[in-house]
Amino acid sequence: MPTLVGIFDTPGGVAAAVTRLKGRGFDKLEVYSPAPFDEIEQAVDPKPSKVRLFTLAGGLTGVVTGYALTIWMSLNWPIVIGGKPYASIPPYTVIAFELTILFGGIFTLLGLLAVGRLPKVKLDPGYSARFSAEEFGVVVEVSDRDVAEVDGLLRANAAKEVSLVAA
Amino acid sequence: MTPPPAESVAAMIRPTPLPPDSPTNRDVMRVFMERPGLGWLLLVGICLGGLGGGATVWIYQIYKGLGIAGYSHPVFWGAYIVTFVFWVGIAHAGTLISAILYLFRAKWRNAINRSAEAMTIFAVFTAQLFLGIHVGRIWKAYFILPYPNQRALWVNFKSPLLWDTFAISTYTLTSLIFLYVGLIPDLAIARDRTTGWRKALYGALSLGWQGSSRQWKAHNRTTLHLSGLATPLVLSVHSVVSWDFAMSIVPTWHSTIFAPYFVAGAIFSGFAMVLTVMIPVRRIFGLEHIITNYHFENMTRFLLLTSTIVAYAYGVEFFIAWYSGVEPEQTSFYMRAFGKYWLASWIMMVCNGVFPQLFWFKKLRTHIPTIFVISTLINIGMWFERYVIIIEGLSNEYDPAVWGVYTPNLYELMIVAGSFSFFSILFLIFLKLFPVIPISEVKELIIHDRAHAHGSHAEVH
């Protein structure tokens, strides 16, 4: 299938083009941008990112680990202090708190990798170093008969160049 | 002589096409792509000297024992712990700028957050060195970790020193993740524009980042969540460090004000260190149009605020000592101001409480040499704050019969100097290897402003 790359100068232009393309049913598209922009995110996929589930899972794992670790270890090696309980919750809260943050942070990083599909060994054929400068790219996979229509749509929505990529 | 074929002439005339670029990329990449200058090499040389001195002393101390340090009864937490707390404090600016100011949507943080995050990491590394230096028998340092062992012996989780282990390790790892996540898009920019070993390095570290909308969305979420996690973390770390002191019964230490007092002091000293380092860096690398006086002025406002909090805490400590009616407490605070350590105390109070108050004047907030001088004085003052708290507190405990005086000896001072060298070397290497300004974040602002300028332009016509 041919792949078309439209080059844009503004996030607004990208968002408008993406909305039109999706409206016409061209869903196989990818947007590259030098920085994150809300309008692009809204146009491409307005659903909240799944990274938050990773953070939640990490935080919960951390707090459970923190209390479990400290309580079990104090019971396993009792330190007798004047008849007080071996496991005391207030000081262990410090450990549980720190582990909540630690596991939450590590899981969030894993979430970024999983949701962002990283690491990637080979860059996409549609990607270009222009998108890490200051330009935006909309890459659309289309069937042969739609090339002309998509090309027209991109140009009509402020794409300054449109080219075909050899897939 | 036969003329060369036309094609090769054309190739000679036409330069090889450069990768597409933007002014922001060029400005920031110049900092780490240019060959190191004489000044950089000279600084690295000086720091290597300092580091060599410190390392030699440490090796000698491991061989000979902690006895070579200037500890004398009753002071057995000396310059090492002072400098440890100092570096942990310095480490607080980075996460404050990246996390808390991110949550408050303070856009001006963009120009300085990368350098502050890097300083955070290096300051924590430096602080951790002191745990090794201070324990004496370094080969038993792993006893602090809860590891499974044949004696089925576990650590005592009720000890503040153990909380400290967890807090500092968590802080190191979380800050490292924060710095790295922010670096990924910038490393991809560098990957697209370099060759040779640099391309291999940046290519591997950028993990194949392409700035697709899916990746940016995940990246935004990640930054938000890491900020949410790091904000309570940054407040907890120095609180836990302060509890190392406050949980004991030493007069002047056993106080509930310690956690907020330490956190404010940490932010204060961290911002001062960022200013002390970034003012010369901005000048040397010509980054005045990215890190503007506006950024520095905002940071001086933070210095003013935190200086006032710290000065208030100094005052409250004296007041509560008098008001409590507890004699050891009163005596210890009297000795702080007028005893053997009066000079250190007054350096602390003047550098931290008085000089930063000059920032009430806008003229001084925007005068770069003044900012540089005051931020350096704050760094000195904050080192002395920890010196006063630790050394004076231990010197004048309950029974006058066990009072004593401590002065750091040459070995300890060499290790302290070595720690400054260690921090500086790491930062100098970072300057020449990674983008010291978050390129993507700056570009986000530039493109955003440009789009809005275009928009309003169109409306006018």
Interface residues (C-beta under 8 A of the other chain):
Chain A: T10 P11 G12 E30 V31 Y32 S33 P34 A35 P36 F37 I40 E41 V44 D45 P48 S49 V51 R52 T55 G59 L69 T70 M73 S74 N76 W77 I79 S88 P91 Y92 V94 I95 F97 E98 L99 I101 L102 G104 G105 I106 T108 L109 G111 L112 L113 V115 G116 R117 L118 P119 K120 V121 K122 L123 D124 Y127 S128 A129 R130 F131 S132 A133 E134 E135
Chain B: P19 P20 D21 S22 T24 N25 P146 A152 L153 W154 V155 N156 F157 K158 L162 W163 F166 A167 S169 T170 L173 T174 I177 F178 Y180 V181 P185 A188 I189 D192 R193 L207 G208 W209 Q210 G211 S212 S213 R214 Q215 W216 K217 A218 H219 N220 R221 T222 H225 L226 L229 A230 P232 L233 S236 V240 S440 E441 K443 E444 I446 I447 H448 R450 A451 H454 G455
